[in-house]
Amino acid sequence: MFFNPRGVALLIALTVSIITTISVSFFKENTFTSLSVTATLSFLTSFSLMLFSLEFMLLREIEKIYVLIDKLKQKDFKIHKKKIKANINPLRRLNAEIISYTNKKQQEIEELKKLETYRKEFLADVSHELKTPIFAAQGFIYTLLDGAADDKDIRDKFLNKAAKSLDGLSELVQDLLTVSQMESGDIQMKLQQCDMVSLTQEIFEELEEKAHKRNISLSFDKNSDHPAIAKADPHRMRQVMNNLIDNAIKYGNEAGKVRVNFSVEKESLLVEVKDDGIGIEHEHLKRIFERFYRIEKSRSKDKGGTGLGLAIVKHIIEAHRTKVIVTSKIGKGTTFSFKLDKI
């Protein structure tokens, strides 16, 4: 009985009432009636205050903490944090701190789950990507070993195909190594004066034949600013522009246009690469920079590439302390843009 809020409050109230009554009884003018009133009032007041303190301010908050701990034992981390005032009951603040800690751990657990899913997807993707060129090269070589090498034309044809498969494998491994080094911080940007116009013009010339096969024109936007000098790593920026322009050629419309625009702003240079292709649906925009992420139909593997180009672009741009932004409208095209510091 005495190990619950009412029992404890009763004992304390009785004690206070007795002590108060005895203390008051030392005054000669007090009567039995006044002592009774004093005892009753002190008992009721003490009992009410103690019961309120124990029941509402202490034990209820402790009960909430026990409920919270029970949820944690059951691995139920879906706990909502309430805003607590600084001068509130310390037990309530303790409860709030536990909830805050729990929410933080919940976020960490969710992040770990995402990383685990990402790891599994990545292993599956990289295994598939490596398997394709290896199996292709094996097929061609074993065919030659089975006797096809006696025919010079077939031999040369199959050797060329095997070499092409191995070139693709080498490119994939190199891109994987680049992404890995960038994520670990092993590659540092060598920032210097970079002429983006000259660099882009060279890439236009390198990709001219590929663009010609799809009857796509490569040019600077009519409103593009020249010169366009930025503080950047020329080698890495060449990778960025090559990947973006190459993608624009692959996924742009036949007989379409790929435009590069440079806009000189107050403290930066805005770079935009635009195509007039089928566009990218909204739900895919946040994921296109993931390694090996491909969009069905519009990003068919028949287009070639390692699936790491945009991941490399993202890491290089972020290493320049900026970010790449993609905007797209279905049926109208896609624009990739980023800013660089001016010299």
C-alpha positions as CSV (number, residue, x, y, z in Angstrom):
1,M,0.0,0.0,0.0
2,F,2.7,2.4,1.0
3,F,4.8,1.9,-2.1
4,N,2.5,3.8,-4.4
5,P,2.0,7.6,-4.8
6,R,-1.1,7.7,-2.5
7,G,0.6,5.7,0.2
8,V,3.8,7.8,0.1
9,A,1.7,11.1,0.1
10,L,-0.4,9.8,3.0
11,L,2.7,9.0,5.1
12,I,4.3,12.4,4.4
13,A,1.1,14.3,5.0
14,L,0.5,12.5,8.3
15,T,4.1,13.3,9.4
16,V,3.8,17.0,8.4
17,S,0.4,17.2,10.1
18,I,1.6,15.8,13.4
19,I,4.8,17.9,13.5
20,T,2.8,21.1,12.6
21,T,0.1,20.3,15.3
22,I,2.7,19.6,18.0
23,S,4.5,22.8,17.1
24,V,1.3,24.9,17.3
25,S,0.3,23.3,20.5
26,F,3.1,25.0,22.4
27,F,1.2,28.3,22.1
28,K,-1.1,28.6,25.2
29,E,-3.9,30.5,23.4
30,N,-4.6,27.5,21.0
31,T,-7.7,25.4,21.7
32,F,-8.6,21.9,20.8
33,T,-10.6,23.2,17.9
34,S,-7.8,25.3,16.5
35,L,-5.4,22.4,16.8
36,S,-7.9,20.1,15.0
37,V,-8.3,22.6,12.2
38,T,-4.5,23.1,12.0
39,A,-4.0,19.3,11.8
40,T,-6.7,18.8,9.2
41,L,-5.6,21.7,7.0
42,S,-1.9,20.7,7.2
43,F,-2.8,17.1,6.4
44,L,-5.0,18.0,3.4
45,T,-2.6,20.5,2.0
46,S,0.4,18.3,2.4
47,F,-1.4,15.3,1.0
48,S,-2.7,17.2,-2.0
49,L,0.7,18.8,-2.8
50,M,2.7,15.5,-2.4
51,L,0.2,13.5,-4.4
52,F,0.3,16.0,-7.2
53,S,4.1,16.1,-7.1
54,L,4.5,12.4,-7.1
55,E,1.6,11.4,-9.4
56,F,1.8,14.2,-12.0
57,M,5.3,15.6,-11.9
58,L,7.4,12.6,-11.1
59,L,5.8,9.2,-11.5
60,R,3.9,9.9,-14.7
61,E,7.2,11.2,-16.3
62,I,9.0,8.1,-15.0
63,E,6.2,5.9,-16.5
64,K,6.7,7.6,-19.8
65,I,10.4,6.9,-19.7
66,Y,9.7,3.2,-18.9
67,V,7.3,3.1,-21.9
68,L,10.0,4.7,-24.0
69,I,12.6,2.1,-22.9
70,D,10.1,-0.7,-23.5
71,K,9.8,0.6,-27.1
72,L,13.5,0.7,-27.5
73,K,13.7,-2.9,-26.3
74,Q,11.2,-3.8,-29.0
75,K,13.3,-1.9,-31.5
76,D,10.5,0.5,-32.2
77,F,12.3,3.7,-33.1
78,K,9.3,5.6,-34.4
79,I,9.1,8.1,-31.6
80,H,8.0,11.7,-32.1
81,K,9.9,14.5,-30.3
82,K,8.0,17.2,-28.6
83,K,9.3,20.7,-28.1
84,I,10.3,21.1,-24.4
85,K,10.8,24.4,-22.6
86,A,14.1,24.9,-20.8
87,N,12.5,25.4,-17.3
88,I,10.2,22.4,-17.5
89,N,10.2,19.3,-15.2
90,P,13.8,17.8,-15.4
91,L,12.3,14.3,-15.8
92,R,10.4,15.6,-18.8
93,R,13.6,17.1,-20.2
94,L,15.3,13.7,-19.6
95,N,12.5,12.1,-21.5
96,A,12.9,14.6,-24.3
97,E,16.7,13.9,-24.4
98,I,16.1,10.2,-24.7
99,I,13.6,10.8,-27.6
100,S,16.2,13.0,-29.3
101,Y,18.9,10.4,-28.9
102,T,16.5,7.7,-30.2
103,N,15.5,9.8,-33.2
104,K,19.2,10.3,-34.0
105,K,19.8,6.6,-33.7
106,Q,16.8,5.9,-35.9
107,Q,18.3,8.2,-38.6
108,E,21.6,6.3,-38.3
109,I,19.8,3.0,-38.6
110,E,17.8,4.1,-41.7
111,E,21.1,5.4,-43.2
112,L,22.8,2.1,-42.6
113,K,19.8,0.3,-44.2
114,K,20.1,2.5,-47.2
115,L,23.9,1.9,-47.4
116,E,23.3,-1.9,-47.1
117,T,20.8,-1.8,-49.9
118,Y,23.1,0.4,-52.0
119,R,26.0,-2.0,-51.3
120,K,24.0,-5.0,-52.5
121,E,22.8,-3.2,-55.6
122,F,26.3,-2.0,-56.3
123,L,27.8,-5.5,-56.0
124,A,25.1,-6.9,-58.3
125,D,25.6,-4.1,-60.8
126,V,29.4,-4.2,-60.9
127,S,29.3,-8.0,-61.2
128,H,26.9,-7.8,-64.1
129,E,28.9,-5.0,-65.8
130,L,32.1,-6.9,-65.5
131,K,30.6,-10.2,-66.6
132,T,29.3,-8.8,-69.9
133,P,32.6,-7.9,-71.5
134,I,34.5,-10.8,-70.0
135,F,31.9,-13.4,-71.3
136,A,31.9,-11.7,-74.7
137,A,35.7,-11.8,-75.0
138,Q,35.7,-15.4,-73.7
139,G,33.1,-16.4,-76.3
140,F,35.1,-15.0,-79.2
141,I,38.5,-16.5,-78.0
142,Y,37.1,-19.9,-77.4
143,T,35.4,-19.9,-80.8
144,L,38.8,-19.2,-82.4
145,L,40.4,-22.0,-80.3
146,D,37.7,-24.4,-81.6
147,G,39.0,-24.0,-85.1
148,A,37.6,-20.7,-86.4
149,A,41.2,-19.2,-86.3
150,D,41.9,-21.1,-89.6
151,D,39.8,-18.7,-91.5
152,K,41.7,-15.4,-91.6
153,D,38.6,-13.2,-92.1
154,I,36.7,-14.8,-89.2
155,R,39.8,-14.7,-87.0
156,D,40.4,-11.0,-87.6
157,K,36.7,-10.3,-87.0
158,F,36.5,-12.2,-83.7
159,L,39.8,-10.8,-82.5
160,N,38.6,-7.3,-83.1
161,K,35.4,-8.0,-81.2
162,A,37.3,-9.6,-78.3
163,A,39.7,-6.6,-78.3
164,K,36.6,-4.2,-78.2
165,S,35.1,-6.1,-75.3
166,L,38.4,-6.0,-73.4
167,D,38.7,-2.2,-74.1
168,G,35.2,-1.8,-72.6
169,L,36.3,-3.8,-69.6
170,S,39.5,-1.6,-69.2
171,E,37.4,1.5,-69.4
172,L,34.9,0.2,-66.8
173,V,37.8,-0.7,-64.4
174,Q,39.4,2.7,-64.9
175,D,36.1,4.5,-64.2
176,L,35.5,2.4,-61.1
177,L,39.0,3.3,-59.9
178,T,38.4,7.0,-60.6
179,V,35.1,7.0,-58.6
180,S,36.7,5.1,-55.7
181,Q,39.7,7.5,-55.5
182,M,37.4,10.5,-55.6
183,E,35.1,9.1,-52.9
184,S,38.2,8.3,-50.7
185,G,39.7,11.8,-51.3
186,D,42.8,10.3,-53.0
187,I,42.4,12.6,-56.0
188,Q,43.0,16.3,-55.4
189,M,41.9,19.0,-57.8
190,K,44.8,21.0,-59.3
191,L,43.0,24.4,-59.6
192,Q,44.4,26.8,-62.2
193,Q,43.3,29.0,-65.0
194,C,41.0,27.0,-67.3
195,D,39.7,28.2,-70.7
196,M,36.4,26.5,-70.8
197,V,35.7,27.6,-74.4
198,S,38.9,26.2,-75.9
199,L,38.4,23.0,-73.8
200,T,34.8,22.6,-75.0
201,Q,35.8,23.2,-78.6
202,E,38.4,20.4,-78.4
203,I,35.7,18.1,-77.1
204,F,33.4,19.1,-79.9
205,E,36.1,18.0,-82.4
206,E,36.7,14.7,-80.6
207,L,33.0,13.8,-80.6
208,E,32.3,15.2,-84.0
209,E,32.2,11.8,-85.7
210,K,29.8,10.4,-83.1
211,A,27.5,13.4,-83.4
212,H,27.6,13.1,-87.2
213,K,26.4,9.5,-87.1
214,R,23.2,10.8,-85.4
215,N,23.1,14.0,-87.4
216,I,23.4,16.1,-84.3
217,S,25.0,19.5,-84.4
218,L,27.4,20.6,-81.6
219,S,27.7,24.3,-80.9
220,F,27.9,27.1,-78.4
221,D,24.6,28.8,-77.5
222,K,24.2,32.1,-79.3
223,N,24.1,34.0,-76.0
224,S,27.2,32.3,-74.7
225,D,29.9,34.5,-73.2
226,H,33.4,34.4,-74.6
227,P,36.0,34.2,-73.2
228,A,35.0,31.9,-70.3
229,I,37.9,31.6,-67.9
230,A,37.4,29.7,-64.6
231,K,39.4,28.5,-61.7
232,A,39.3,24.7,-62.2
233,D,41.3,21.5,-62.9
234,P,41.6,21.4,-66.7
235,H,42.1,17.6,-66.8
236,R,39.1,16.9,-64.6
237,M,36.9,19.5,-66.3
238,R,37.7,17.8,-69.6
239,Q,36.2,14.6,-68.1
240,V,33.1,16.5,-67.0
241,M,32.4,18.2,-70.3
242,N,33.2,15.0,-72.3
243,N,30.8,13.0,-70.2
244,L,28.0,15.6,-70.4
245,I,28.4,16.3,-74.1
246,D,28.7,12.6,-74.9
247,N,25.5,11.8,-73.0
248,A,23.7,14.7,-74.8
249,I,24.7,13.1,-78.1
250,K,23.6,9.6,-77.0
251,Y,20.2,10.5,-75.7
252,G,19.4,13.6,-77.8
253,N,17.0,13.4,-80.7
254,E,18.2,12.3,-84.1
255,A,19.1,15.3,-86.2
256,G,18.9,17.3,-83.0
257,K,21.1,19.9,-81.3
258,V,23.5,19.9,-78.4
259,R,24.3,23.4,-77.1
260,V,26.8,24.5,-74.5
261,N,26.3,27.9,-72.8
262,F,28.7,30.0,-70.7
263,S,27.3,32.8,-68.6
264,V,29.7,35.1,-66.8
265,E,28.2,36.2,-63.5
266,K,29.6,38.5,-60.7
267,E,31.8,35.9,-59.0
268,S,31.3,32.8,-61.0
269,L,30.9,31.2,-64.4
270,L,27.7,29.3,-65.1
271,V,28.2,26.3,-67.5
272,E,25.2,24.6,-69.2
273,V,25.0,21.6,-71.5
274,K,21.7,21.2,-73.2
275,D,20.1,18.6,-75.4
276,D,16.7,18.4,-77.1
277,G,16.1,14.7,-76.3
278,I,13.1,12.9,-74.8
279,G,13.9,14.2,-71.3
280,I,14.1,12.5,-67.9
281,E,11.1,11.7,-65.7
282,H,11.0,13.5,-62.4
283,E,11.4,10.4,-60.2
284,H,14.7,9.5,-61.9
285,L,16.3,13.0,-61.6
286,K,17.6,12.4,-58.0
287,R,19.2,9.0,-58.9
288,I,20.9,9.6,-62.2
289,F,24.2,10.4,-60.5
290,E,24.3,7.0,-58.8
291,R,26.8,4.5,-60.0
292,F,25.4,2.2,-62.8
293,Y,21.9,3.7,-62.4
294,R,20.1,3.4,-65.8
295,I,16.7,4.6,-66.8
296,E,14.7,2.0,-68.7
297,K,14.2,2.6,-72.4
298,S,15.5,6.2,-72.5
299,R,18.8,5.1,-70.9
300,S,19.2,1.7,-72.7
301,K,22.4,-0.2,-72.3
302,D,22.5,-0.4,-76.1
303,K,23.8,3.2,-75.9
304,G,27.0,2.0,-74.5
305,G,29.2,3.5,-71.7
306,T,30.1,2.2,-68.3
307,G,27.2,3.7,-66.4
308,L,29.7,5.7,-64.2
309,G,30.0,8.9,-66.3
310,L,27.5,11.0,-64.3
311,A,28.9,9.6,-61.0
312,I,32.3,10.9,-62.0
313,V,30.8,14.2,-63.0
314,K,29.1,14.6,-59.7
315,H,32.3,13.9,-57.7
316,I,34.5,16.2,-59.8
317,I,32.0,19.1,-59.5
318,E,31.7,18.6,-55.8
319,A,35.5,18.6,-55.5
320,H,35.3,22.1,-57.0
321,R,33.1,23.0,-54.0
322,T,30.0,23.4,-56.1
323,K,27.2,21.1,-57.4
324,V,25.7,19.9,-60.6
325,I,22.1,20.6,-61.2
326,V,19.9,18.8,-63.7
327,T,16.6,20.1,-65.1
328,S,14.5,18.3,-67.6
329,K,11.2,18.5,-69.5
330,I,9.7,15.4,-71.1
331,G,9.8,15.7,-74.8
332,K,11.8,19.0,-74.7
333,G,15.2,18.0,-73.4
334,T,17.6,18.1,-70.5
335,T,20.0,20.6,-69.2
336,F,23.0,19.9,-66.9
337,S,24.5,23.0,-65.2
338,F,27.1,24.0,-62.6
339,K,29.1,27.0,-61.5
340,L,32.8,27.5,-61.3
341,D,34.8,30.3,-59.6
342,K,36.1,33.0,-61.9
343,I,39.8,33.9,-62.1
